[in-house]
Structure formats: C-alpha cells, structure tokens
Amino acid sequence: MSGFFGYLVQRLVGVVVTILFVAITIFLMVRILPGDPARVIAGVLATDQEVAQIRSQLGLDKPLWTQAGIFLDDLAHGNLGISARTSSPVTSEIMARLPYTAVLAVVSLVLAVIVGLPLGALAASRAGSLADLAVSALVLFGISMPVYWLGLMLIILFSIKLRWLPAAGAAGPLAIVLPAFTLAAFSVAFIARITRSSMLEVLRQDYVRTARAKGTRARTVLWRHALRNALPPIVTVIGLQFGDLLGGAILTETVFGWPGMGRLLVNSIFSRDYPTVQGLVIVFALMYALVNLIVDLLYERIDPRVRYG
C-alpha cells in the first residue's frame, strides 16, 4: 500500500499507539495518588465493610496488573467503565458533556481565527509602524493573561457591573459569549503572532516584489499572494490551538460553570472517580490526535508542493 492511503493507515496506527500510551499512563497515574478513593466515595461515616464493598465494585481489591488488563480489555471494546460518583456509564457521562465542550472550542477557535488572522496580516503589512506595535502589545497581553483571571474580570465587568451577559451556566446563546472570548484570548494572540511572522517571510520573496512591480493592488498582493503561501504554518498552529482550547476549557468551564467535559473532569478528580477521569483524558487525547491528523491531511490541499507518497 502506497500513496495517500498508505500514509493515512500509518497515521491511524500512530493514533492508536498514542491512545494506548495515554491510557496506560493515566491508569498508572491515578493509582499512585495518595488516599483511598473508596473511602472518599463512601464518606467518613461509612463502615469498613461498606468501604470494602465499594473497593470491590471498583476493582481496587485486585492486583494492579489485573486491573490494567481489565481496563485495556474494556477500552478495546469501547467500554470506559462505570462512574464511581454517579453509577452511570462513563461513556454516557462524557457524551452528555461533549457537545458543550465541542461548541465552546469551535466558537472560540472561529473567533480566534477571525480576529487573529487579520491582526497578524495587518502587522506584517505595516511592519515597524504604530499598527504593528499595537498588535504586538495586544499579542503580549493575550499570551500573558491567565485564563481564570481574565474570566473573573469579564464576569465582574459584563455580568455584575453592566448586567449585559450571564455570569455562568449554558442557558441561552448569550451564555457562551464570555467563556468563548476568555478561551479565545490566548489563541487570538498566538495566531496573530504566527501569521505576522509567516507573512513577513513571504512578503520578502521575489514573486511578491514582482507582483508589486507590475502594479498589483496592495490588498491583492497581501491576501491572494502572501497569505495563501503563508498558510501552512498558520494552519498547523490553528490545529494545535484547537487541541489547546479543549484543554484550556477545563479552567474556563470551571470559572463560568459551563457544563462541559472540563468541569466534569475537575469534579471527577475531586471525588476520586477513577473511571471518569481515565475516560475523559482518553477522549481529550483522541480528539487532539484526530485534529492533528486532519491538519496534516489538509496540507496536500493547501500546499501543492506536499504530496503524500
């Protein structure tokens, strides 16, 4: 097998190996944490018999390698286990929260691209000018700003002071505005920075100078010639940022009470819900790996110099 399909199969095998490595790692990590999850779940007033019963239900009374074998066998069959906190299938818990996290990440990414791409192009086209300096300052602000602090400041301003937007929850379309803006702040800055750097390199190429010498309009040179050839590294960054948005949603969802997978992960960690924590980390890793795969496959469409096989 050669060509595109050979490359695709190779990358899919890589995704499977990555998920297997993540699954084993998270399985071992959650079991070396101090404390007894059975006691946490049962409560301080529970008897030793009740704690032992919960430990048996979770499979924690079995040897570590036996637990690992059962976990990997269930994973191979698409079974992520039963939540120790709610006694519901972990898959059902995740699927109920997945749409909220996906919508938040997609809206944030779209916002980051819509704002970050033009800002970077503007800074590159006017390198050294006041506009370039303003964009650079904005980029520095966006990269340095902690997500949780920005979220709290936005809540104080737009929810408490002005009363324009809801402070928490997911009731209504306006509820996503503050979480999406908070989550997109870093990505806006990062995409703008990469776009500026990539376009500055392209704008120095001979074909761009030739287009300008022929009298082509500056806007056409910037968007049709420069941006198109500067896209490969920008697309890579956008793909990576989508994965980062999924991870960054953990803090954002906690601050804004957004009912997504990030908030579920935090609640599961505090309640020592092993199966849910394991399932969420695996799902996050799978989504990240698939996004990277899609970005790599898009290269052939974006850059005609790239040919798989």
N, C-alpha and C positions, 0 to 999 in steps of 0.2 A: 504494500500500500504506500503510495507516494502522493506528493502534491498537497493540496489543501486538506483533504480528508485524513491523510496521514498525520499532518500537523495537528488537526483537530483531535484525533484519537490520542495522540501523545499528550496534548494539553489536558484532556479529560482524565487521563491516567494520573497526571500530575495533581489535578484537583482532588481525586480520590485519595492519593497518598497524603496530601496536605490535610485533608479532613481526618484521616486516620491518625496522623500525628497529633493534631489538635485534640482529638477525642481522648487519646491515651494520656496526653499531658494534663488536660483538665480533670480527668478521672483521678490521676495521682495527686494533683494539687489540692483538690477539695478534701482529700482524705488525710492530708498531713496537717491540716489546720487544727489548732488546739480546740478542745471542747468536745462534748458528746452531743451530736445532733439529735439523737433520740431523746436525751434529757431536755434539750431546748424545745423540741416539738411537744413533748409530754407535759412540760411545765414543772415548776419547782415543787408543786404539791403532789405530783404523781408518785405512785409506789414503785419499788424496784421491779415488781412483776409487770406493771404497765410499761415501764421503760424497756424492759427486755422484750415485750411483745412488739413494741414499735421498732426496736432494733432488728427483730426477726423479720418484720414486714418489709423493712428497707434493705434487708440482706446484709446488714452490717455485722452479723454474727458469723459470717462465713470468712474464710481466708481471703486475703487481698487478691490473689491471682484468680481465685474462683469468682470473686465479684467482677474482676476485669473481664473474664471470659464471658460471663452472663451479660455484662454491659455491651461488649462488642457484638455478641450474637444478636441481642435485641436491636442494636443500631443497624446491623446489616439487614434486618427485616423491617426497618423504618419505625421501630418502637423505641421511643425515648423514655419510657418508664411512666411511673405514676407519681404525681406531685405529693410530696410528704406534707405539704401545707394545706392543700385543698382536696386531696384524694381523687383528683381528676387526672385524666391522661395529660402528660406534658405536651403532647402534640396539640391537643385541643386548647390548652392554655396559651401556647405560642401562636397558634393560628388566630385566636381571638384578638391578640395584640399586634400581630404582624401588619395588618392594614394601616394601623395608626402610625407605626414607625416608618413604614414604606412611604406613606403620603407625606409625612413630615420631612423625610430625607429627600424625596423627589422635589417637593416645593422649595426646600432650602437650596438644593442644587440648581434648579432653574433660576432662582433669584440670584445665586452666586454667579452664574454664567451671564445672565442678562446685565448685571452690574459690573462684574469683574472684567469681562472681556472688553467692553468699550473703554473702561478706565485704563486698562493696560495699553490698548491701541492708541488712545489719546496721549498717554505719557510717552510712548515710543515715537509718535509722530512729532512731538514737540519736546524732544529731549533737551534738558537743561533749562527749560522755560519755567515760568511760575506754575503753569498747569502740571508740569512734571513733578515739581517739588511738592505741590499739594497732594497729588496722587501718592507719592512716596510717603508723605506724612500719614495719609489715610491708611496705607498698607501697613506701616509700622504700628499704627493704632489697632488695626484689626488683628494683626498677628499677636500682639502683646496682651490683648484684652482677655482676661479669664471669662469663660462662658458663664459660670454661675454668677459672677459679679455683674456682668452686662445684663443678664436676665433679671436679676433683682432690681437693677436701676431702671430697666424698662417697665417693670411692674409698678414701681413707685411712681414713675412719671405718667405712663399712659393708663394705668388701671386705678391707682389711688388718687393721684392729683387731678388728672384730666377726665378720668372715668370714660375714656373712649373705647377701651378694649378690655375683654375679660382677663382676669389675672391667672386663672387656672381652669383645667378641665378641657373638654373637647366638644362642648355644646355649641353648635353653630359654626359657620365658616369663619367668623372673626376670631375664633379661639386659636386658630393656627398662626395668626399674624405675628404675635410676639415670639412664640417658640421658633418659627421659621426664620425670622430676622436674626434672633440670637444665634441660632445654629449656623446660619449662613455667613455671619460676620467674618470668621476666620477664612472661610473658603473664598469669599469675595476678595480679601486682601491677597491670598496666596495665588489665585488665578490671575489677578491683575499684575502681580509681580512677575509671574512666569510669562504672561502674554507680553509684557513690556520687554523682558529680556530676549525672548524668542524673536519678536518683531524687530528689535534693534539690529539683531544679527542679519535678518533677511533684508532689511532696508539698506544695508551696506553692499548688497550683491549687485553685480554688474547689470543684470536684467532689469532691476528696479531703476537704476540710473538711466538705462536705455529708454525705459517707458516714460520716465520724466522728460528726457531729452526730446522725445517725439511729441511732447505736448499733451500727454495723457493727463486727465484731471487728477488732482491730488487725492481726492476721495476714491477714485477708481484704483489708483496705484496702491492705496492703503488697504482697501478691503478686498479687492479682487486678486491682486498680485501678492502683496506682502502677507496678509492674514492667512490666505489659503496655504501658502508654503510654510507658514509658521505653525500650522495646526497640529502636526504630530506630537510635539512635546506638550502642547496645551491639552490635547485630548487625553494624553497619559495622566496629566495632573488632575483633570476633571474626573477621570475614572477612579483614581486613588482618593480623591476628595469625597466621592460618594461612599466609599468604604469608611473613610474617617467620619463622615456625617452619621453613619449608622452607629459607630462607636461613641461619637460625641453626643448622640441622642440620649445616652444614659444620664448625663448631668442635666441636660436641657429638660428631659421629661420629668426628672425629679423636681426641678425648680418650678416648673409650670403645672405639675400634676397631670401631665399628658399620659393617657392610658396605653402606652406602647410597651415594647419589649424591654427598653432600657429601665423603665420604672419597675417592671416585673422582675428584672434581674436584681435590682437593688433590694426589693422586698424579699426575694428568694435567698439572697446572701445573708441578710439579717436573720432570717428564720431558719437558716442552715438547711434549706430544701435542696439537697444534692441533685436529685434527678432534673429539676427545673433549671438549676444553674448549668449543669452539663449540657442539657438540650439547647439552652439559649446561646451558650458560647459556640456550640457546633453550628447552629443556624447562622449566627453572625459570621463565622469563618466561611461557611458555604456561600453566603451572599457576597462576601468580599472577594472570594476566589472566582466566582462566576462573573462578577463585574470586571475584574482584571482580564478574564478570558475574552469577554465581549469587546473590551477596549483593544486588545491585541488583534482580534479578528477584524476590527474596523480599520486597522492600519492599511490593509490592502485597498480599501476604498478611498482612504484619504490621501495616501502617498502612492503614486503609480510606480515608484521605484521598489516598493515592497512586494515581493511575490513569494508565497509560501510554497516550498518545494521547487 
